[in-house]
Amino acid sequence: MSNGPAHLSAEPQARSHTFLALYRSSGFTSNPSTRGVSVPHPYLHLSDDRLTGLTLFSDHLEPCPQPKGRDVINPHTGEIERVAHGWDDTDGNHHVVRCEKNTCPVCVVINAQRVAHAIQLAAPTYAIFLSLVGDSAAEIMDHASCFAHYIRRDVPEFQWAWAAEVNPQLTGNHLHSYVHTLDRPYKIPKRVIVKAAQKARLGLKVGVKRLSPDLPADWFGYPLKSLVDPLYAPQFIELNRTRRGVQLIHASRQFWRDGASGPQIRRGEAEAIAYRRAQLSK
């Protein structure tokens, strides 16, 4: 498998300073692929009203509270002031370089938007819901790994991206995931999901949904919706924490790809490609 960027030569590269600066500082203030489109998620009934109304994509984004910058001494007052890095675009709009941290309440939403677009780019064919996945991040990781191990006995090419979320009634934690099977059109019946969940000691309440190929990006942001709400965001962060820090999404190595028939790529490449195409489609 090649994870290199060679395949990117197939389309014009927007690797200018302006593009990179926009990529690092801007979010998807609107999602052109979803305007006028309302596609209900199959697991909305599992959430309370507070969660159901959340979306990662909004026409308004608050500025990053702690953008990247430098400390300078004000020559008039002698006090140290923080000056944010930024630039003015051709329309006269000023942009600042956001901090990009998952611990930032603004940047974590923008980061999650990019994840949603990258998942859409991977063209998953199934959505799978798992219940009672564990009480801690470490336990959830172990159970998810076991589930993937057992399901690959029936579906060897199983690739997925998943995130854990607390139950609205605080009765445990569940997991939302998106799945594809590389270039093999496997059918994944519910009984296969149930069998793997049983072996992995997960809850018996599971869900599986075959996906349409034209779903909008905000549909794939559903597992990350908790990040928009200050009540649920800290719980999401803790449930998806790893030794390397906060992971907004967990994915198998071959999940990220440039379309159903495209090459396998790294997650960072997937986010950049999806961002570029979203900007071109505006």
QUIUR-V211463 format. One record per run of one state. SS is the DSSP state (hx for helix, st for strand, lp for the rest). FROM is the first residue (numbers start at 1). LEN is the number of residues. If there is no record, write none. Layout:
ss from len
SS FROM LEN
SS FROM LEN
This chain:
ss from len
lp 1 4
hx 5 6
lp 11 6
hx 17 9
lp 26 6
hx 32 3
lp 35 9
hx 44 3
lp 47 2
hx 49 4
lp 53 16
st 69 5
lp 74 6
st 80 5
lp 85 1
st 86 3
lp 89 5
st 94 3
lp 97 10
hx 107 15
lp 122 4
st 126 5
lp 131 6
hx 137 15
lp 152 7
st 159 8
lp 167 6
st 173 8
lp 181 9
hx 190 10
lp 200 6
st 206 5
lp 211 6
hx 217 4
lp 221 1
hx 222 7
lp 229 1
hx 230 10
lp 240 1
st 241 2
lp 243 2
st 245 2
lp 247 3
st 250 2
lp 252 5
st 257 1
lp 258 6
st 264 1
lp 265 2
hx 267 14
lp 281 2
